[in-house]
């Protein structure tokens, strides 16, 4: 791994690696929710879910977005393991 120091990328030292490895990881479910909230508020999400039969295109767009996020986060988890 590398880090940027004053605009120059350098390799991490052993101390840096220990520090990075000790950082807490955000749970999968929390990462998903955070990414959804970056685009949809709770009120927006509830409205889309409530109106899924009357606005199927809007629901399909929302659902595809959520499924894409879940796939990406699953890939991140697999890469970490």
C-alpha positions as CSV (number, residue, x, y, z in Angstrom):
1,X,0.0,0.0,0.0
2,X,1.0,3.6,-0.5
3,X,0.1,6.9,1.1
4,X,0.4,10.5,-0.1
5,X,2.8,12.7,1.9
6,X,3.0,16.3,0.8
7,X,1.9,15.3,-2.7
8,X,4.4,12.4,-3.0
9,X,3.2,8.8,-2.8
10,X,5.4,6.6,-0.6
11,X,5.1,3.0,0.6
12,X,3.5,2.4,4.0
13,X,5.8,1.5,6.9
14,X,5.2,-1.4,9.2
15,X,3.7,1.1,11.7
16,X,1.4,2.5,9.1
17,X,0.2,-1.0,8.2
18,X,-0.5,-1.9,11.8
19,X,-2.5,1.4,12.1
20,X,-4.5,0.7,9.0
21,X,-5.3,-2.9,10.1
22,X,-6.5,-1.7,13.5
23,X,-9.1,0.6,12.0
24,X,-12.6,-0.5,12.6
25,X,-14.5,-1.8,9.6
26,X,-18.0,-0.6,8.9
27,X,-20.5,-3.5,8.9
28,X,-22.0,-4.5,5.5
29,X,-25.6,-3.5,6.4
30,X,-24.4,-0.1,7.6
31,X,-22.4,0.5,4.4
32,X,-25.5,-0.3,2.3
33,X,-27.7,2.1,4.2
34,X,-25.1,4.9,4.1
35,X,-24.9,4.6,0.3
36,X,-28.6,4.5,-0.1
37,X,-29.0,7.6,2.2
38,X,-26.5,9.5,0.0
39,X,-29.1,9.4,-2.8
40,X,-32.5,8.7,-1.1
41,X,-33.8,10.1,2.2
42,X,-35.9,7.8,4.4
43,X,-39.0,9.7,3.3
44,X,-38.1,9.3,-0.4
45,X,-37.4,5.6,0.1
46,X,-40.7,5.0,1.9
47,X,-42.6,6.9,-0.8
48,X,-41.1,4.8,-3.5
49,X,-41.9,1.6,-1.7
50,X,-45.4,2.7,-1.0
51,X,-46.1,3.7,-4.6
52,X,-44.3,0.7,-6.2
53,X,-47.5,-0.3,-8.0
54,X,-48.5,3.1,-9.2
55,X,-45.0,4.2,-10.2
56,X,-43.3,0.9,-11.3
57,X,-40.5,2.7,-13.4
58,X,-39.4,4.7,-10.4
59,X,-39.4,1.6,-8.2
60,X,-37.5,-0.4,-10.8
61,X,-34.8,2.4,-10.9
62,X,-34.6,2.5,-7.1
63,X,-34.4,-1.3,-6.8
64,X,-31.7,-1.6,-9.5
65,X,-29.7,1.1,-7.6
66,X,-29.9,-0.8,-4.3
67,X,-29.1,-4.2,-5.9
68,X,-26.0,-2.6,-7.6
69,X,-24.8,-1.3,-4.3
70,X,-25.3,-4.6,-2.6
71,X,-23.4,-6.4,-5.4
72,X,-20.5,-3.9,-5.1
73,X,-20.4,-4.2,-1.3
74,X,-20.4,-8.0,-1.5
75,X,-17.5,-7.8,-3.9
76,X,-15.7,-5.5,-1.4
77,X,-16.2,-8.0,1.4
78,X,-15.0,-10.9,-0.7
79,X,-11.8,-8.9,-1.6
80,X,-11.1,-8.2,2.0
81,X,-11.5,-11.9,3.1
